[in-house]
């Protein structure tokens, strides 16, 4: 739903309805449109959509975790995601504090039947003083049962990494995968699935073996309207996933 953030501000329920009409099975939330969570759940049920996951700001994981967990239970969502680190929270000391927070929050979530995931961009692929990338340190220094990954194939590719290698390295720890493509020109702009240079098919082929639960279409920005964008991507997925 982050892709449709502007549309959601105008008509949250209508946006969910259009998502369902395009053939999506569920949505990953980035806010609830100002509606009570129970009302959102009612709309999902009426539309035949599932709550795949919720992106929750780091501050809420720090200060409002019990409410975050309760919201997921009401929505029927199994996953809560730490989506982004602000630039001022990316020092090596900040990462150490983040790892401790994720471990503690992840353990609490797991006790309540919810899985905490960390979503990457490209800045976490920068190396720390011990030679590891920040993303490696996050996953290696937390319990695999407490902290899972929501790998973003665009940002991994943009950082010079191969998404399938990360899926293999953290096999059965990647229940959520953000699918987005990237233009092949110098700009490396966000692109609809199947229209760019990211090896989407290899990622999809590895899905079952890697333990992927949800393929999530997300495009940070688009040169098309967001609805046109997600329609191209879902049609690509329908074709590829039904042929397997």
C-alpha positions in Angstrom: 0.0 0.0 0.0 3.0 2.3 0.2 3.0 2.4 -3.6 -0.6 3.7 -3.4 0.0 6.1 -0.5 -1.3 9.2 -2.3 -4.4 7.3 -3.6 -5.0 6.0 -0.1 -5.0 9.5 1.3 -7.9 10.4 -1.0 -9.9 7.2 -0.7 -8.4 4.4 1.4 -11.3 1.9 1.1 -11.7 2.6 -2.6 -8.0 2.0 -3.1 -8.2 -1.4 -1.4 -11.2 -2.2 -3.6 -9.2 -1.5 -6.7 -6.3 -3.6 -5.4 -8.7 -6.5 -4.9 -10.1 -6.1 -8.4 -6.7 -6.3 -10.0 -6.3 -9.8 -8.4 -4.0 -9.3 -5.5 -4.5 -11.8 -2.6 -3.4 -9.4 0.1 -1.9 -6.1 1.0 1.1 -4.9 3.0 0.0 -1.9 5.0 1.9 1.4 5.5 -0.7 2.9 7.8 -4.4 2.3 8.1 -5.9 5.3 6.4 -6.9 6.9 9.7 -9.4 4.1 10.2 -9.8 1.9 13.3 -8.0 -1.4 12.8 -11.2 -3.4 13.2 -12.9 -1.4 10.5 -9.9 -2.1 8.2 -10.3 -5.8 8.9 -14.0 -5.7 8.0 -13.1 -4.1 4.7 -10.5 -6.7 4.0 -12.9 -9.5 4.7 -15.6 -7.9 2.4 -13.0 -7.6 -0.4 -11.5 -11.0 0.1 -8.0 -9.6 0.9 -5.6 -10.7 3.5 -3.3 -8.5 5.7 0.1 -9.8 4.5 2.1 -7.5 6.7 2.4 -4.1 8.2 5.2 -1.6 7.8 5.6 0.1 11.2 8.0 3.0 11.9 10.9 2.2 14.1 9.7 4.6 16.8 6.5 2.6 17.2 8.5 -0.6 17.7 10.5 1.2 20.4 7.6 2.9 22.2 4.3 1.3 21.2 5.1 -2.4 20.6 2.2 -3.9 22.5 -0.3 -1.8 20.4 1.5 -2.8 17.2 1.2 -6.5 18.1 -2.5 -6.1 19.0 -3.2 -4.4 15.7 -1.6 -7.3 13.8 -3.8 -9.8 15.7 -6.9 -7.8 14.9 -5.9 -7.6 11.2 -5.0 -11.3 11.0 -1.4 -10.2 9.9 1.5 -12.5 10.8 4.2 -10.1 10.0 5.3 -6.7 11.2 8.2 -4.9 9.4 10.8 -2.4 10.4 10.8 -0.5 7.1 13.4 2.2 7.1 16.2 3.9 9.1 16.5 7.6 9.0 19.9 9.0 7.9 20.7 10.2 11.4 20.4 6.6 12.7 22.9 4.9 10.5 26.1 5.1 12.5 27.8 1.9 13.6 26.7 2.7 17.2 23.1 3.1 15.9 23.2 -0.3 14.2 24.4 -1.9 17.4 21.4 -0.3 19.2 19.1 -1.4 16.4 20.2 -5.0 16.6 19.4 -5.0 20.3 16.0 -3.5 19.7 15.1 -5.9 16.9 16.2 -8.9 19.0 14.1 -7.8 22.0 11.1 -6.7 19.9 11.3 -9.8 17.7 11.3 -12.1 20.8 8.2 -10.3 22.1 6.5 -10.5 18.7 7.3 -14.2 18.4 5.8 -14.9 21.9 2.6 -13.4 20.6 2.6 -15.3 17.3 3.8 -12.4 15.2 7.0 -12.4 13.1 9.2 -9.3 13.0 11.1 -8.6 9.7 13.7 -6.1 8.7 13.4 -4.4 5.3 16.6 -3.3 3.5 17.5 -0.5 1.2 21.0 -0.1 -0.3 22.6 1.8 2.5 22.7 -1.3 4.7 25.1 -2.8 2.2 27.8 -0.4 3.3 30.6 -2.1 5.4 31.2 -1.6 9.0 34.5 -1.6 10.8 34.5 -5.4 11.2 34.2 -5.9 7.4 30.6 -7.0 7.4 27.8 -5.1 5.8 25.3 -3.6 8.2 22.7 -5.9 6.8 24.8 -9.0 7.5 25.4 -7.8 11.1 21.7 -7.3 11.6 20.9 -10.9 10.6 24.0 -12.5 12.0 23.8 -10.8 15.4 20.1 -11.5 16.0 18.3 -14.9 16.6 17.0 -16.2 13.3 13.7 -17.1 15.1 13.3 -13.6 16.4 14.2 -11.5 13.4 13.4 -12.4 9.8 14.2 -10.6 6.5 12.0 -8.7 4.1 14.5 -8.6 1.2 14.0 -5.9 -1.4 15.4 -7.2 -4.7 15.7 -3.7 -6.3 17.8 -2.3 -3.5 20.0 -5.4 -3.3 20.6 -5.2 -7.1 21.3 -1.4 -6.9 23.9 -2.1 -4.3 25.6 -4.6 -6.6 24.3 -7.7 -4.9 22.4 -10.7 -6.3 19.1 -11.2 -4.6 19.1 -15.0 -5.0 22.4 -15.2 -3.2 20.9 -13.4 -0.2 17.8 -15.6 -0.3 20.0 -18.7 -0.3 22.3 -17.3 2.5 19.3 -16.7 4.7 17.1 -19.6 3.5 13.9 -20.0 5.4 14.5 -16.5 7.0 13.0 -14.6 4.1 9.2 -14.9 4.4 8.6 -11.6 2.7 10.2 -10.4 -0.6 9.7 -7.0 -2.0 9.5 -7.3 -5.8 10.4 -4.3 -8.0 12.4 -4.0 -11.2 15.0 -1.5 -12.2 15.6 0.3 -15.5 18.8 -0.7 -17.3 20.0 2.9 -18.0 22.3 4.9 -15.9 19.5 6.3 -13.8 18.5 2.8 -12.5 15.0 4.0 -11.8 12.2 2.0 -10.3 10.4 -0.2 -12.9 7.4 -2.5 -13.2 8.1 -6.2 -13.0 9.4 -7.7 -16.2 10.4 -4.3 -17.7 13.9 -3.9 -16.3 17.1 -5.6 -15.5 16.5 -7.3 -12.1 16.6 -11.1 -12.3 13.0 -11.4 -11.1 12.5 -14.9 -12.6 15.4 -16.4 -10.6 14.0 -14.9 -7.5 10.6 -16.4 -8.2 12.1 -19.8 -9.0 13.7 -19.9 -5.6 10.6 -18.8 -3.7 9.3 -22.2 -2.5 12.7 -23.6 -1.5 13.6 -20.4 0.3 10.4 -20.4 2.3 8.9 -17.2 0.9 5.3 -16.7 2.2 4.4 -13.5 0.4 5.6 -11.8 -2.9 5.0 -8.1 -2.3 4.8 -5.7 -5.2 6.2 -2.3 -4.1 7.4 0.5 -6.3 8.7 3.6 -4.5 8.0 5.9 -7.4 6.6 5.3 -10.9 6.6 7.2 -14.2 3.1 5.8 -14.7 0.2 6.2 -12.4 0.6 3.9 -9.4 -2.5 1.8 -10.4 -1.1 1.4 -14.0 2.2 0.4 -12.4 0.9 -2.3 -10.1 -1.4 -3.7 -12.8 1.6 -4.3 -15.1 3.4 -6.0 -12.2 0.5 -8.2 -11.1 -0.1 -9.3 -14.7 3.6 -10.3 -14.9 3.3 -12.3 -11.7 0.1 -14.0 -12.8 1.8 -15.1 -15.9 5.0 -16.3 -14.3 3.6 -17.9 -11.2 0.7 -19.8 -12.9 3.2 -21.3 -15.4 5.3 -22.9 -12.6 
